[in-house]
C-alpha cells in the first residue's frame, strides 16, 4: 500500500466514518493482494480486557463460511468501543465486519483467501489499546488493523504501527498524528481544517452573535486540543469575545451545573 499522510474521503456521522475506514482497509487489501500464507489457526481468545462483537465480553472473529476455509485466511483486526460511554457507537459499528466479511468471502476473496476479522473492544483506554494491538499482531497475526476509535488511543496506535510495521487506519480528528509515521493512516479531515469552515458557516447564519462561551470535554485527547487550543485561537480571529470556558470530563451525564454557570445572571442577555 502506498504511503499517504491523510485520506480525507469520508465525512459525516462518527459511526459512518468508522465503518468507512473498515471498508476502505478491506478494499486496500483486495487491491494489494493477500500476503504470504498464514497459519489457519483459530483466533486466540482475548484477555479479560477485550470484548466480543455479540455479545460484548471478550474478543471474537468474524469467520468465513466453513465451505470457504480451504485457503489460509487474511486476518484483519477491528478496534471499536463495545463498552464504556461510547458503547452506543460500537453497538452499531460491530456489524460492519460481519457485512464486509460476508461480501468479500462470497466473491473472489483476497487472491483466493477468505477474510477473517478479529473484533476487539477499545473503550477509550490508551493502556488497554496497547495490549490489544500487541495481541492482535503477535497472537492473532493480523495483517492490518482498522481503529481505534478515540484520538488518545490512536496516538498510542501510531507508535505501535511503526514498531510492528503493521498498517493501522483510524478515525482520529487531531491533526498531525500520522505526520511522521510510515504505517499509520488518518482517514478523515482533522479539526484544524473542518472547524474553521463550520465557524464561518455559523457566523453567516448568526451574524448578531458576538460573545461566546467555550464548553467541552478536556479529558480526551482530541477534545482537549480543540477546547484548550483551537477554539481560543479561532474565535477571537473571527471577531468573537470568549467570555468563559467551562470544562467537563468524558462520561459526564449531568450538565445542570454547566448550564447554570452559562446562564448566570451576569451573563444574561448575551448575544
PEVENHU-V38217 format. One record per residue. D_LAST is the distance of its C-alpha to the last C-alpha in Angstrom with 2 decimals. Layout:
BEGIN
D_LAST, D_LAST
END
This chain:
BEGIN
50.93, 49.45, 47.01, 43.43, 40.43, 37.90, 38.36, 35.13, 36.27, 34.41, 30.70, 29.36, 29.33, 30.69, 33.86, 34.66, 34.33, 36.57, 39.11, 39.13, 40.05, 43.08, 44.17, 43.90, 45.92, 48.64, 48.72, 49.21, 52.08, 53.58, 53.49, 54.89, 57.51, 58.47, 59.38, 62.78, 64.00, 62.74, 64.53, 63.87, 63.45, 61.19, 57.72, 57.89, 56.41, 53.11, 52.80, 51.20, 47.79, 47.73, 46.98, 48.36, 46.83, 48.14, 48.24, 46.14, 48.54, 50.14, 50.23, 51.87, 53.09, 52.69, 56.33, 57.99, 60.40, 63.81, 65.55, 63.45, 64.24, 67.16, 65.21, 63.41, 59.71, 56.89, 54.72, 50.94, 48.58, 45.27, 42.85, 40.15, 38.45, 40.68, 39.73, 36.82, 33.12, 33.19, 36.47, 34.92, 34.62, 38.18, 39.39, 38.68, 39.51, 42.94, 44.18, 43.74, 46.88, 48.94, 48.08, 48.59, 51.79, 53.29, 52.56, 53.93, 57.00, 57.82, 58.14, 59.87, 58.00, 57.57, 60.86, 62.49, 60.90, 58.81, 55.24, 54.74, 51.27, 50.84, 47.55, 46.31, 43.44, 40.84, 38.34, 36.30, 39.10, 40.12, 43.43, 44.29, 43.55, 45.92, 48.70, 47.88, 48.08, 51.29, 52.80, 51.86, 53.41, 56.49, 57.37, 56.02, 56.74, 53.71, 53.53, 49.69, 46.63, 43.43, 40.62, 39.47, 36.06, 34.04, 33.42, 35.08, 38.13, 38.08, 38.36, 41.54, 42.75, 42.64, 45.00, 47.34, 47.36, 48.90, 51.26, 52.52, 52.33, 50.66, 48.05, 44.78, 41.93, 38.55, 34.95, 33.08, 29.82, 30.24, 31.44, 34.91, 36.61, 39.51, 39.85, 43.15, 44.49, 47.27, 47.09, 43.43, 41.27, 37.50, 36.83, 33.25, 30.51, 29.22, 25.59, 25.78, 26.51, 24.43, 21.09, 20.55, 21.32, 18.81, 16.05, 17.03, 17.02, 13.49, 12.38, 14.49, 13.35, 9.55, 9.71, 6.46, 4.77, 6.14, 6.22, 8.14, 11.10, 14.39, 16.45, 19.98, 23.74, 25.53, 29.00, 29.81, 30.55, 28.34, 25.09, 25.84, 26.10, 22.79, 20.89, 22.88, 23.51, 21.90, 18.14, 18.32, 20.16, 18.45, 14.75, 15.52, 17.94, 15.37, 13.30, 10.71, 10.73, 12.04, 11.64, 14.02, 16.56, 17.95, 21.24, 23.77, 27.16, 28.58, 29.70, 27.13, 26.98, 25.37, 21.63, 21.25, 21.13, 18.45, 16.24, 17.15, 16.25, 12.74, 12.33, 14.20, 14.05, 13.09, 9.76, 9.01, 6.32, 3.74, 0.00
END
